[in-house]
Amino acid sequence: MNQAGYYRYPTIWKDTIVFVSEDDLWSVSSEGGQAKRLTSNLNQALNPVISPDGKWIAYVGWEEGDPEIYIMPREGGPSTRLTYTDQFSPSICGWTADSKEVILSSSYKQPFLKSRHFYKISIEGGLPIAMNIGYGHHLSFGPNGKKVLGR
C-alpha cells in the first residue's frame, strides 16, 4: 500500500498479512502490492488472528451490537458468528493447534466484567468451553502447542 493510513492489529501466516483499517479486515502479501478488503461491515472488526492451518481468520466484530467472535475464510467470503455471549467483551487469544477451536478470553459467566477466563469454541459453533487455567487476558503457547503462559 502506498497510501498513508491507520493500519492496526496485524496477523501473519506464511506470506499473507491480515490487518484492520477503516474498521474492516484487509489482506496483503508480505511482499507488498495491492491490499484486498475482506470485510465491509457496518460496524468495526478488530483483532484478527489467522488459524495455524491458514484456512480461517477469527476476529471480534460488532455486527449485531455487542462484540462477538466471528470466523471467515482467509481468502475472503462470508463471516460466521461463533459466540452469543451478549456484552461479555470477548477477545481472541489464538487457536488450538489443529485449527478446530478459537481460544478466547471473556467475562462470560463471571460475576464481574473484569474477571476474565479462557475459553475454547469450536469453529462449528456451540457454547464456549472453559479451559480451567485461571483468570487472564492473553495466552502464549509453546512450539508444541502444549505449554501455556497466561497473563
TITILO-783933 format. One line per field, with one value per atom (N, C-alpha, C): residue number from 1; residue in three letters; atom name; z negated, y negated, x negated. Coordinates in Angstrom, 2 decimals, padded with zeros to 5 digits, always signed. Each point is the difference from the previous one (the first is absolute). Example, Ala and Ser with C-alpha at 12.3 -4.5 7.8 and 13.67 -1.06 7.14 Angstrom:
! TITILO-783933
n: (1, 1, 1, 2, 2, 2);
res: (Ala, Ala, Ala, Ser, Ser, Ser);
atom: (N, CA, C, N, CA, C);
up: (-007.80, +000.00, +000.00, +000.72, -000.06, -000.73);
north: (+005.69, -001.19, -001.20, -001.05, -001.19, -001.09);
east: (-013.19, +000.89, -000.90, +000.35, -000.82, +000.77);
//
This chain:
! TITILO-783933
n: (1, 1, 1, 2, 2, 2, 3, 3, 3, 4, 4, 4, 5, 5, 5, 6, 6, 6, 7, 7, 7, 8, 8, 8, 9, 9, 9, 10, 10, 10, 11, 11, 11, 12, 12, 12, 13, 13, 13, 14, 14, 14, 15, 15, 15, 16, 16, 16, 17, 17, 17, 18, 18, 18, 19, 19, 19, 20, 20, 20, 21, 21, 21, 22, 22, 22, 23, 23, 23, 24, 24, 24, 25, 25, 25, 26, 26, 26, 27, 27, 27, 28, 28, 28, 29, 29, 29, 30, 30, 30, 31, 31, 31, 32, 32, 32, 33, 33, 33, 34, 34, 34, 35, 35, 35, 36, 36, 36, 37, 37, 37, 38, 38, 38, 39, 39, 39, 40, 40, 40, 41, 41, 41, 42, 42, 42, 43, 43, 43, 44, 44, 44, 45, 45, 45, 46, 46, 46, 47, 47, 47, 48, 48, 48, 49, 49, 49, 50, 50, 50, 51, 51, 51, 52, 52, 52, 53, 53, 53, 54, 54, 54, 55, 55, 55, 56, 56, 56, 57, 57, 57, 58, 58, 58, 59, 59, 59, 60, 60, 60, 61, 61, 61, 62, 62, 62, 63, 63, 63, 64, 64, 64, 65, 65, 65, 66, 66, 66, 67, 67, 67, 68, 68, 68, 69, 69, 69, 70, 70, 70, 71, 71, 71, 72, 72, 72, 73, 73, 73, 74, 74, 74, 75, 75, 75, 76, 76, 76, 77, 77, 77, 78, 78, 78, 79, 79, 79, 80, 80, 80, 81, 81, 81, 82, 82, 82, 83, 83, 83, 84, 84, 84, 85, 85, 85, 86, 86, 86, 87, 87, 87, 88, 88, 88, 89, 89, 89, 90, 90, 90, 91, 91, 91, 92, 92, 92, 93, 93, 93, 94, 94, 94, 95, 95, 95, 96, 96, 96, 97, 97, 97, 98, 98, 98, 99, 99, 99, 100, 100, 100, 101, 101, 101, 102, 102, 102, 103, 103, 103, 104, 104, 104, 105, 105, 105, 106, 106, 106, 107, 107, 107, 108, 108, 108, 109, 109, 109, 110, 110, 110, 111, 111, 111, 112, 112, 112, 113, 113, 113, 114, 114, 114, 115, 115, 115, 116, 116, 116, 117, 117, 117, 118, 118, 118, 119, 119, 119, 120, 120, 120, 121, 121, 121, 122, 122, 122, 123, 123, 123, 124, 124, 124, 125, 125, 125, 126, 126, 126, 127, 127, 127, 128, 128, 128, 129, 129, 129, 130, 130, 130, 131, 131, 131, 132, 132, 132, 133, 133, 133, 134, 134, 134, 135, 135, 135, 136, 136, 136, 137, 137, 137, 138, 138, 138, 139, 139, 139, 140, 140, 140, 141, 141, 141, 142, 142, 142, 143, 143, 143, 144, 144, 144, 145, 145, 145, 146, 146, 146, 147, 147, 147, 148, 148, 148, 149, 149, 149, 150, 150, 150, 151, 151, 151);
res: (Met, Met, Met, Asn, Asn, Asn, Gln, Gln, Gln, Ala, Ala, Ala, Gly, Gly, Gly, Tyr, Tyr, Tyr, Tyr, Tyr, Tyr, Arg, Arg, Arg, Tyr, Tyr, Tyr, Pro, Pro, Pro, Thr, Thr, Thr, Ile, Ile, Ile, Trp, Trp, Trp, Lys, Lys, Lys, Asp, Asp, Asp, Thr, Thr, Thr, Ile, Ile, Ile, Val, Val, Val, Phe, Phe, Phe, Val, Val, Val, Ser, Ser, Ser, Glu, Glu, Glu, Asp, Asp, Asp, Asp, Asp, Asp, Leu, Leu, Leu, Trp, Trp, Trp, Ser, Ser, Ser, Val, Val, Val, Ser, Ser, Ser, Ser, Ser, Ser, Glu, Glu, Glu, Gly, Gly, Gly, Gly, Gly, Gly, Gln, Gln, Gln, Ala, Ala, Ala, Lys, Lys, Lys, Arg, Arg, Arg, Leu, Leu, Leu, Thr, Thr, Thr, Ser, Ser, Ser, Asn, Asn, Asn, Leu, Leu, Leu, Asn, Asn, Asn, Gln, Gln, Gln, Ala, Ala, Ala, Leu, Leu, Leu, Asn, Asn, Asn, Pro, Pro, Pro, Val, Val, Val, Ile, Ile, Ile, Ser, Ser, Ser, Pro, Pro, Pro, Asp, Asp, Asp, Gly, Gly, Gly, Lys, Lys, Lys, Trp, Trp, Trp, Ile, Ile, Ile, Ala, Ala, Ala, Tyr, Tyr, Tyr, Val, Val, Val, Gly, Gly, Gly, Trp, Trp, Trp, Glu, Glu, Glu, Glu, Glu, Glu, Gly, Gly, Gly, Asp, Asp, Asp, Pro, Pro, Pro, Glu, Glu, Glu, Ile, Ile, Ile, Tyr, Tyr, Tyr, Ile, Ile, Ile, Met, Met, Met, Pro, Pro, Pro, Arg, Arg, Arg, Glu, Glu, Glu, Gly, Gly, Gly, Gly, Gly, Gly, Pro, Pro, Pro, Ser, Ser, Ser, Thr, Thr, Thr, Arg, Arg, Arg, Leu, Leu, Leu, Thr, Thr, Thr, Tyr, Tyr, Tyr, Thr, Thr, Thr, Asp, Asp, Asp, Gln, Gln, Gln, Phe, Phe, Phe, Ser, Ser, Ser, Pro, Pro, Pro, Ser, Ser, Ser, Ile, Ile, Ile, Cys, Cys, Cys, Gly, Gly, Gly, Trp, Trp, Trp, Thr, Thr, Thr, Ala, Ala, Ala, Asp, Asp, Asp, Ser, Ser, Ser, Lys, Lys, Lys, Glu, Glu, Glu, Val, Val, Val, Ile, Ile, Ile, Leu, Leu, Leu, Ser, Ser, Ser, Ser, Ser, Ser, Ser, Ser, Ser, Tyr, Tyr, Tyr, Lys, Lys, Lys, Gln, Gln, Gln, Pro, Pro, Pro, Phe, Phe, Phe, Leu, Leu, Leu, Lys, Lys, Lys, Ser, Ser, Ser, Arg, Arg, Arg, His, His, His, Phe, Phe, Phe, Tyr, Tyr, Tyr, Lys, Lys, Lys, Ile, Ile, Ile, Ser, Ser, Ser, Ile, Ile, Ile, Glu, Glu, Glu, Gly, Gly, Gly, Gly, Gly, Gly, Leu, Leu, Leu, Pro, Pro, Pro, Ile, Ile, Ile, Ala, Ala, Ala, Met, Met, Met, Asn, Asn, Asn, Ile, Ile, Ile, Gly, Gly, Gly, Tyr, Tyr, Tyr, Gly, Gly, Gly, His, His, His, His, His, His, Leu, Leu, Leu, Ser, Ser, Ser, Phe, Phe, Phe, Gly, Gly, Gly, Pro, Pro, Pro, Asn, Asn, Asn, Gly, Gly, Gly, Lys, Lys, Lys, Lys, Lys, Lys, Val, Val, Val, Leu, Leu, Leu, Gly, Gly, Gly, Arg, Arg, Arg);
atom: (N, CA, C, N, CA, C, N, CA, C, N, CA, C, N, CA, C, N, CA, C, N, CA, C, N, CA, C, N, CA, C, N, CA, C, N, CA, C, N, CA, C, N, CA, C, N, CA, C, N, CA, C, N, CA, C, N, CA, C, N, CA, C, N, CA, C, N, CA, C, N, CA, C, N, CA, C, N, CA, C, N, CA, C, N, CA, C, N, CA, C, N, CA, C, N, CA, C, N, CA, C, N, CA, C, N, CA, C, N, CA, C, N, CA, C, N, CA, C, N, CA, C, N, CA, C, N, CA, C, N, CA, C, N, CA, C, N, CA, C, N, CA, C, N, CA, C, N, CA, C, N, CA, C, N, CA, C, N, CA, C, N, CA, C, N, CA, C, N, CA, C, N, CA, C, N, CA, C, N, CA, C, N, CA, C, N, CA, C, N, CA, C, N, CA, C, N, CA, C, N, CA, C, N, CA, C, N, CA, C, N, CA, C, N, CA, C, N, CA, C, N, CA, C, N, CA, C, N, CA, C, N, CA, C, N, CA, C, N, CA, C, N, CA, C, N, CA, C, N, CA, C, N, CA, C, N, CA, C, N, CA, C, N, CA, C, N, CA, C, N, CA, C, N, CA, C, N, CA, C, N, CA, C, N, CA, C, N, CA, C, N, CA, C, N, CA, C, N, CA, C, N, CA, C, N, CA, C, N, CA, C, N, CA, C, N, CA, C, N, CA, C, N, CA, C, N, CA, C, N, CA, C, N, CA, C, N, CA, C, N, CA, C, N, CA, C, N, CA, C, N, CA, C, N, CA, C, N, CA, C, N, CA, C, N, CA, C, N, CA, C, N, CA, C, N, CA, C, N, CA, C, N, CA, C, N, CA, C, N, CA, C, N, CA, C, N, CA, C, N, CA, C, N, CA, C, N, CA, C, N, CA, C, N, CA, C, N, CA, C, N, CA, C, N, CA, C, N, CA, C, N, CA, C, N, CA, C, N, CA, C, N, CA, C, N, CA, C, N, CA, C, N, CA, C, N, CA, C, N, CA, C, N, CA, C, N, CA, C, N, CA, C, N, CA, C, N, CA, C, N, CA, C, N, CA, C, N, CA, C, N, CA, C, N, CA, C, N, CA, C, N, CA, C, N, CA, C, N, CA, C, N, CA, C, N, CA, C, N, CA, C, N, CA, C, N, CA, C);
up: (+000.00, +000.00, +000.00, +000.90, +000.10, -000.65, -000.66, -000.60, -001.50, -000.55, -001.45, -000.57, -001.17, -000.62, -001.41, -000.59, -001.36, +000.07, -000.07, +000.14, -001.36, -000.46, -001.35, -000.02, -001.11, -000.31, +001.10, +000.42, +001.06, -000.51, +000.86, -000.25, +001.30, -000.11, +001.20, +000.02, +001.19, +000.25, +001.33, -000.05, +001.17, +000.63, +001.23, +000.63, +000.02, -000.82, -000.05, -001.30, +000.13, -001.14, +000.02, -001.12, -000.16, -001.07, +000.23, -000.93, +000.02, -000.91, -000.08, +000.47, +000.85, +000.42, +000.36, -000.31, +000.27, -000.62, -001.15, -000.75, +000.74, +001.03, +000.71, +000.08, +000.38, +000.19, +001.43, +000.13, +001.30, +000.04, +001.21, +000.19, +001.05, -000.24, +000.95, -000.11, +001.08, -000.01, -000.81, -000.65, -000.74, +000.95, +001.28, +001.03, +000.42, -000.44, +000.39, +001.07, +000.59, +001.03, -000.46, +000.77, -000.26, -001.14, -001.00, -001.08, +000.46, -000.49, +000.35, -001.24, +000.15, -001.12, -000.17, -001.23, -000.28, -000.59, -000.74, -000.58, +000.41, -000.04, +000.25, -000.94, -001.29, -001.02, -000.35, -000.58, -000.47, -001.23, -000.82, -001.21, +000.11, -001.04, +000.06, -000.16, +000.56, -000.17, -000.60, -001.03, -000.70, -000.26, -000.29, -000.53, +000.83, +001.30, +000.79, -000.38, +000.05, -000.24, +001.02, +000.79, +001.00, -000.67, +000.39, -000.58, +000.40, -000.80, +000.30, +001.38, +000.49, +001.31, +001.13, -000.35, +000.99, +000.69, -000.43, +000.67, -000.49, -001.26, -000.63, -000.60, -000.13, -000.78, -001.06, -001.25, -001.08, -000.32, -000.33, -000.35, -000.91, -000.65, -000.82, +000.86, +000.07, +000.78, -000.80, +000.42, -000.65, +000.94, +000.86, +001.01, -000.57, -001.09, -000.54, -001.36, -000.22, -001.22, -000.90, -000.80, -000.94, +000.68, -000.55, +000.61, -000.12, +001.09, +000.04, +000.89, -000.08, +000.80, +001.31, +001.10, +001.33, +000.64, +000.96, +000.85, +001.45, +000.85, +001.44, +000.69, +001.25, +000.74, +000.18, -000.07, +000.14, +001.34, +001.03, +001.32, +000.19, -000.98, +000.11, +000.13, -000.21, +000.07, -001.20, -000.12, -001.10, -001.37, -000.97, -001.40, -000.70, -000.99, -000.83, -001.45, -000.65, -001.41, -000.85, -000.90, -000.86, -001.40, -000.56, -001.38, -000.06, -001.07, -000.31, -001.49, -000.42, -001.43, -000.54, +000.86, -000.40, -001.04, +000.44, -000.83, -000.89, +000.32, -000.84, +000.62, +000.95, +000.57, +000.27, +000.93, +000.28, +000.74, -000.23, +000.78, +000.42, +001.19, +000.55, -000.51, -000.50, -000.50, +000.99, +000.85, +000.95, +000.46, +000.42, +000.52, -000.65, -000.02, -000.36, +001.16, -000.26, +001.01, +001.23, -000.16, +001.13, +000.77, -000.39, +000.66, -000.07, -000.95, -000.10, -001.07, -000.84, -001.05, -000.14, -000.25, -000.29, -001.51, -000.47, -001.43, -000.27, -001.01, -000.32, -001.49, -000.38, -001.40, -000.06, -001.06, -000.12, -001.44, -000.31, -001.32, +000.02, +001.03, +000.15, -001.26, -000.56, -001.21, -001.24, +000.01, -001.15, -000.70, -001.32, -000.73, +000.29, +000.48, +000.26, +001.41, +000.68, +001.37, +000.13, -001.04, +000.08, -000.37, -000.46, -000.29, +001.30, +000.62, +001.29, -000.13, +000.62, +000.05, +001.46, +000.19, +001.34, +000.40, +001.26, +000.54, +001.38, +000.44, +001.36, +000.61, +001.29, +000.70, +001.36, +000.36, +001.25, +001.19, +001.11, +001.21, +000.55, -000.53, +000.37, -000.83, -001.03, -000.87, -001.28, -000.74, -001.28, -001.13, -001.22, -001.18, -000.25, -000.51, -000.41, -001.13, +000.05, -001.02, -000.81, -001.32, -000.88, +000.09, +000.02, +000.08, -001.38, -001.04, -001.38, -000.23, +000.51, -000.24, -000.72, -000.56, -000.81, +000.76, -000.70, +000.55, +000.92, +000.92, +000.83, +001.22, +000.71, +001.21, +001.24, -000.16, +001.14, -000.28, +001.06, -000.10, +001.02, -000.37, +000.94, -000.04, +001.16, +000.09, +000.39, -000.52, +000.36, +001.42, +000.51, +001.37, +000.26, -001.03, +000.20, -000.24, -000.33, -000.24, -001.35, -000.85, -001.28, -001.18, +000.03, -001.10, +000.13, -001.12, +000.03, -001.04, +000.39, -000.93, +000.11, -001.10, +000.00, -000.76, +000.36, -000.68, -000.07);
north: (+001.18, -001.18, -001.24, -000.87, -001.23, -001.18, +000.23, -001.10, +000.00, -001.23, -000.12, +000.44, +000.56, +000.45, +000.47, +000.51, +000.50, +001.50, +000.78, +001.44, +000.62, +000.88, +000.54, +001.51, +000.60, +001.42, +000.95, -000.06, +000.91, +001.43, +000.94, +001.42, +000.55, +000.97, +000.50, +001.52, +000.54, +001.44, +000.16, +000.66, +000.13, -001.37, -000.23, -001.30, -000.89, +000.33, -000.79, -000.80, -001.29, -000.87, -000.45, +000.16, -000.51, -001.08, -001.11, -001.12, -000.72, -000.95, -000.82, -001.40, -000.52, -001.39, -000.40, -001.23, -000.48, +000.92, +000.58, +000.90, +001.30, +000.35, +001.26, +000.77, +001.27, +000.85, -000.10, -000.04, -000.07, +001.05, +000.44, +000.99, -000.52, +000.25, -000.40, +000.99, +000.17, +000.86, -000.67, +000.80, -000.56, -000.60, +000.30, -000.57, -001.39, -000.38, -001.28, +000.19, -001.09, +000.08, -000.59, +000.26, -000.53, +000.78, -000.71, +000.64, +000.30, +001.11, +000.43, -000.13, -000.69, -000.15, +001.32, +000.54, +001.28, -000.16, -001.07, -000.25, -001.39, -000.15, -001.30, -000.11, +000.07, +000.04, -001.39, -000.06, -001.26, -000.50, +000.92, -000.35, +000.52, -000.25, +000.31, +001.49, +000.37, +001.32, -000.24, +000.78, -000.19, +001.33, -000.10, +001.10, +001.29, -000.07, +001.24, +000.91, +001.31, +001.00, +001.12, +000.28, +001.06, +001.35, +001.00, +001.34, +000.62, +000.97, +000.63, +000.67, +000.51, +000.64, -001.01, -001.28, -001.05, -000.06, +000.80, +000.01, -001.07, -000.44, -000.87, -001.26, -001.00, -001.20, -000.12, -000.07, -000.30, -001.48, -000.67, -001.40, -000.37, -001.15, -000.53, -001.00, +000.18, -000.89, -000.50, -001.12, -000.64, -000.02, +000.96, -000.03, -000.07, +000.65, +000.06, -000.70, -000.98, -000.79, +000.21, +001.05, +000.26, +000.72, -000.10, +000.70, +001.51, +000.70, +001.46, +000.52, +001.30, +000.64, +000.51, -000.33, +000.45, +000.70, +000.89, +000.56, -000.18, -000.02, -000.07, +000.68, +000.45, +000.58, -001.03, +000.43, -000.92, -000.72, +000.64, -000.61, -000.97, -000.06, -000.86, +000.84, -000.63, +000.70, -000.36, +000.64, -000.35, +000.36, -000.82, +000.25, +000.81, +000.78, +000.78, -000.43, -000.34, -000.38, +001.26, +000.02, +001.17, -000.18, -001.20, -000.20, -000.81, +000.24, -000.75, -000.29, -000.68, -000.20, -001.27, -000.90, -001.18, -000.86, -000.92, -001.02, +000.53, +001.11, +000.52, -000.22, -000.90, -000.49, +001.08, +000.90, +001.02, -000.59, +000.57, -000.35, +001.31, -000.01, +001.21, +000.15, +001.18, +000.30, +000.85, +000.74, +000.86, +001.13, +001.07, +001.18, +001.25, +001.07, +001.28, +000.43, +000.89, +000.39, +000.63, +000.65, +000.65, -000.94, -001.26, -001.03, +000.28, +000.82, +000.33, -000.80, -000.74, -000.80, -001.33, -001.04, -001.32, -000.12, -000.54, -000.23, -001.47, -000.26, -001.37, -000.23, -001.26, -000.36, -000.86, +000.19, -000.71, +000.02, -000.92, +000.00, +000.80, +000.80, +000.88, +000.86, +000.01, +000.77, -000.43, -001.20, -000.49, -001.09, -000.15, -000.98, -001.45, -000.24, -001.36, -000.07, -001.12, -000.14, +000.07, -000.37, +000.05, +001.36, +000.92, +001.37, +000.79, +000.21, +000.67, +001.39, +000.97, +001.37, +000.36, +001.10, +000.48, +001.09, -000.06, +000.93, +000.45, +001.13, +000.48, +000.08, -000.30, +000.20, +000.62, +000.99, +000.72, -000.92, +000.22, -000.76, +000.40, +001.08, +000.42, -000.73, -000.73, -000.73, +000.78, -000.43, +000.61, -000.94, +000.51, -000.81, -000.02, -001.13, -000.03, +001.01, +000.67, +001.00, -000.57, -000.06, -000.52, +000.87, -000.65, +000.72, +000.33, -000.57, +000.27, -000.22, -001.12, -000.35, -001.34, -000.47, -001.20, -001.25, -001.10, -001.31, -000.51, -000.88, -000.64, -000.65, -000.72, -000.70, +000.53, +000.50, +000.41, +001.35, +000.76, +001.29, +000.07, +000.70, +000.33, +001.50, +000.60, +001.43, +000.35, +001.13, +000.48, +000.56, +000.36, +000.49, +001.27, +000.80, +001.22, -000.23, -001.23, -000.33, +000.43, +000.58, +000.52, -000.88, -000.63, -000.87, -001.32, -000.45, -001.20, -000.98, -001.27, -001.07, -001.02, -000.25, -000.94, -001.26, -001.06, -001.27, -000.70);
east: (-000.84, +000.84, -000.89, +000.26, -000.78, +000.70, +001.12, +000.73, -000.21, -000.05, -000.06, +001.34, -000.03, +001.24, -000.25, +001.03, -000.07, +000.21, -001.09, +000.05, -000.29, +000.91, -000.12, +000.20, -000.39, +000.23, -000.47, -001.25, -000.46, -000.13, +000.28, -000.24, -000.60, -000.88, -000.68, +000.03, +000.14, -000.09, -000.72, -001.15, -000.87, -000.21, +000.47, -000.23, +001.24, +001.00, +001.23, +000.07, +000.23, +000.23, +001.45, +000.68, +001.36, -000.07, +000.67, -000.03, +001.34, +000.16, +001.22, -000.32, +000.86, -000.04, +001.42, +000.37, +001.36, +001.05, -000.31, +000.89, +000.34, -000.76, +000.20, -001.31, +000.12, -001.18, -000.49, -001.33, -000.66, -001.09, -000.36, -001.05, -000.97, -001.29, -001.03, -001.16, -000.72, -001.18, -001.11, -000.82, -001.13, -001.03, +000.10, -000.87, +000.47, +001.22, +000.57, +001.07, +000.44, +001.03, +001.31, +001.03, +001.33, +000.66, +000.51, +000.74, +001.42, +000.54, +001.36, +000.88, +001.12, +000.94, +000.75, -000.02, +000.64, +001.40, +000.22, +001.32, +000.47, +001.29, +000.61, +001.20, -000.32, +001.04, +000.50, +001.17, +000.56, -000.74, -000.47, -000.75, -001.42, -000.79, -001.42, -000.33, -001.12, -000.60, -001.37, -000.36, -001.27, -000.69, -001.29, -000.80, +000.05, -000.27, +000.00, -001.15, +000.25, -001.04, +000.21, -001.02, +000.08, -000.25, +000.79, -000.15, -001.33, -000.51, -001.28, -000.06, +001.15, -000.01, +000.21, +000.22, +000.14, +001.35, +000.97, +001.30, +000.96, -000.15, +000.99, -000.61, +000.85, -000.32, +001.08, -000.41, +000.95, -000.18, +001.09, -000.07, +001.17, -000.11, +001.08, +000.76, +001.31, +000.84, +001.19, +000.52, +001.15, +001.19, +000.15, +001.04, +001.41, +000.24, +001.36, +000.09, -000.85, +000.07, -001.21, +000.01, -001.08, -001.15, -001.22, -001.13, +000.15, -000.25, +000.08, -001.12, -000.27, -001.04, +000.62, -000.68, +000.39, -001.19, +000.28, -001.06, +000.40, -001.01, +000.22, -001.17, +000.19, -001.13, -001.11, -001.25, -001.13, +000.01, +000.46, +000.02, +001.16, +000.91, +001.18, +001.26, +001.13, +001.28, +000.85, +001.15, +000.91, -000.57, +000.34, -000.40, +001.08, -000.44, +000.90, -000.18, +001.09, -000.06, -000.12, -001.00, -000.21, +000.58, -000.13, +000.44, +001.29, +000.72, +001.23, -000.05, -001.07, -000.23, +000.63, +000.47, +000.75, -000.69, -000.80, -000.65, -001.13, -000.59, -001.07, -001.38, -000.09, -001.25, -001.04, +000.26, -001.01, -001.19, -001.17, -001.18, -000.66, -000.58, -000.60, -001.42, -000.32, -001.35, -000.78, +000.69, -000.67, +000.89, -000.63, +000.67, -000.60, +000.76, -000.59, -000.90, -000.96, -000.99, +000.64, +001.16, +000.67, +000.93, +000.07, +000.82, +001.50, +000.42, +001.42, +000.73, -000.77, +000.62, -000.73, +000.79, -000.54, -000.12, -001.12, -000.20, +000.26, +000.80, +000.37, -000.03, -000.08, +000.20, +001.25, +000.77, +001.27, +000.46, +000.89, +000.62, +001.32, +000.18, +001.16, +000.16, +001.20, +000.35, -000.79, -000.59, -000.75, +000.81, -000.17, +000.80, -000.38, -001.22, -000.46, -000.58, +000.21, -000.47, -001.51, -000.74, -001.47, -000.56, +000.83, -000.44, +000.08, -001.13, -000.03, -000.62, +000.63, -000.50, -000.28, -000.70, -000.31, +001.00, +000.42, +000.97, -000.45, +000.55, -000.17, +001.40, +000.09, +001.26, -000.30, +000.77, -000.18, +000.31, -000.69, +000.31, +001.37, +000.55, +001.36, +001.05, -000.43, +000.92, +000.26, +000.99, +000.32, -000.34, +000.03, -000.32, -001.50, -000.51, -001.41, -000.25, -001.13, -000.37, -001.16, +000.17, -001.05, -001.24, -001.17, -001.27, -000.57, +000.59, -000.42, -001.50, -000.51, -001.40, -000.11, +001.11, -000.03, +000.41, -000.18, +000.36, -001.09, +000.37, -001.01, +000.60, -000.84, +000.41, -000.72, -001.24, -000.81, -000.63, -000.26, -000.67, -001.13, -001.06, -001.07, -000.20, -000.23, -000.16, -001.42, -000.48, -001.33, +000.00, -001.18, -000.11, +000.82, +000.22, +000.78, +001.49, +000.38, +001.41, +000.50, -000.86, +000.47, -000.38, -001.15, -000.40, +000.73, +000.56, +000.81, -000.49, -000.04, -000.32, +001.11, +000.71, +001.11, -000.34, +000.72, -000.19, +001.33);
//
